[in-house]
Amino acid sequence: MDFKGRAKNWDSDTMIKRSEVVANKLKEILGNQKESSIMEYGCATGLISFNLVDNFKKLTLMDSEEEMINVVKDKIEVYETSNVFPVKVDLTNEIYTGEKFDIIYTSMALHHIIDTEKIVKIFYNLLNEDGILCVVELDKEDGSFHINEKNFNGHNGFEHETMENSFKHAGFSNIKSETFFNGKKIYQEKIIPYSMFYTVGKK
């Protein structure tokens, strides 16, 4: 799925509210770790991470779409944040050779990536020892969530067990999953319910 051209309209009321829910859940899961460096993959315009700038020492925001990263750069200036660092990279076909991280999280990005096990293993390798990965994703559904996106070719959400197995195969331990949010989309006057879950594990 191509996100090109979507950055300028990304920060809708729905996305802002959902990002606040995810950010609050991440705070609950990860706690206030002011000495930790984190990375968000598939950050889009940074809606989640800009809610967390006071919780971490350094935030590296990665996305494959340059327009999204440019919006992040603009927000850094507007909000005068000194601990957010945007990086344009597609980890599915590029190798990131920078620093490693204490925590990696990603929200609603993996269902767009065909090889889930591969990207989870990449995250594992980018973590410091005892590092934490937290994936927020769409619960398994019938495809209605992306009904308005004709070229969608990703996953229709995930079973918890499927995501946990990806974590296990990568080498993670202390793995836990839980559904934490129920929402709805409206498309052509049709209400489409969906839910999100998190899976967290330790390197």
N, C-alpha and C positions, 0 to 999 in steps of 0.2 A: 504494500500500500504506500502511495506517495503522499507525503505531508507537505510537499512544496506548495507555497502560496497560502498556507493555512495559519501562519504565525500571527498575522495582524488581527485575525478574528478569534484567536485561541482562547483569550481570557474572557470567556462568557461568564455570566452569573453562575450557570450550572457548573462549569469547570472550576471556578473560584471556590464555590461551596464544597465541591467534592474534594478538592485539594486540601482544604482546611480539615476535612474529616480524616484524610489520609495522614496529614502532618500530625494531627493530634494522636492518631493511633501509633505512629512512629515514635512520638515522644513517650508514649506509654510503654512501648516495647523496649526502646533503647535507653530511655532515661536521659538525664542531662549530663552528657559526657563532653565537657568543655575542652578537654585535652585531646579529643579524638579527631582524626581527619576522616572525612566521609566523601563518598562519591555517589552521585545519583546518575543512573544511566537512563537515557530516554527522557531527559529533563524537560523537553519542550521549552516553554517560556519561563521555567523555574518556579511555577506557582507553589509547588510543595516546599521546595528548599528555602524559598524566601520567608517561609513561616518558621524556619529552623535555624536561622543565622545566629541566634543567641545560644543555641544548644551545643554547637560544635566549634572547634578551633578553626578548622578549614573545611570549606565545601567546594569540591570539584564537580561541576555540572557538565555532563557529557550528553551530546546529541549528535546524530548524523546529519541533521538538517541545518544548514548555515543560517537560514532566516530565523530559526528558533534561537540559535546561539546569539545572533545579533540583538534580539529582544532582551535576552539575559544581560548582555553588555549594557544596553540602555538602562535596564533596571538597576544595575550596579551603580551607575552614575546618579540616577534619580534618588535611590535610597541611601547613597553614600556608604555602601558596604565595602569593607576592606578584606573580608575573608571568603569571598566567593570568586571562583576562578572557572570561567567557561572554557570548554574544550570541544572542538568539532572533531568527532571521530565516529566511525562505524565499526564497532568491535566485531561484527559478523564477518568483515572482510579486511580489516586493518589491524595491525598489531600496535598496541599502546605500550610504549617503553618508558613511561614516566614512573612516578612514585607508586608505592603500594598504599593501601588504605586500611583503616581500622574497621570501617563500616561501609558497606555498599547497599544501597536500596534502589529499587526500581518499581515504578507503578504503572500498570496497564500498558506495558511495553512488550512483554514477552509473548503475548498472544499475536503479535505482529511478526515474530521471529520464528521461522519454520523449525530450525534445529535448537530446541529448548535446552537439551542436554549440553550441547556445545557451549552456549552462552553462559550457562550456569558454571561450567568448568572454567571458562575464561574468568568469571567473577572470582571463583575460588583462587585462581592463580594470582589475581590482583590484590588479594587480601593479605595483610600481615598475619602472623601466627595468632591464634585466638580471635581472629577477626570475625565479624558477623555479616551475614547476608540476609536481607529481608526483601522478599518479592511480594508485591501487592498485585493481585490479578483478579480477573473475571472468573466467577464460578462457572462451571460447565453449563452451557445453554444451547438452544436449538438453532442459533444463527441469527435470531431476530435482532440482536444488539447491533449488528453491522448491516442491517437490511437496506440502509440508505447509501451504503458504500459499495458500488457495483464491482470494483476491482479488488475487494478484500479477499486475500488468499491465505489468511493466517488460521489461528486456532479459535474455535468457538468456546473460549474459556477452557478451564482445566478442572479435572477432578483433583481433590487434595492429594490423593495417593500418587497421582501421576507427577505432580510437582515435587512431592517428598522424595519420590524415587530418583528424580533428577538431582536433587540435593545429595542423596545417599551415594549415587554413582560418581558424583564429583568429589566426594570425600568428607562432606559435612556430617556433623553429629549434633546431638541435642535439637533435633528437628521438631518443629511444632507448626500446625496449621489451624486456622480458625476463620470462619466467616464473620465479618464485623460490620458490614454495611449492606443495606437494602435500598435500592433506588429505582428510579423509573425514567425512561426516555419517552418522548412523544414524537411519533413520526406519522404524518398524514392523519392526524387525529386519533391514531392508535397508541394506546399506552403499552409500553414494553417494559416489564419489570426485569431487574437484574440484581445481582449481588456480587460483592467483592470479598475476597479472603486474603489472608497473608500467610506466607510460609517463611519461617525464620530458622536459621541454622548457624552453627559455629564451626570455624575451621580448626 
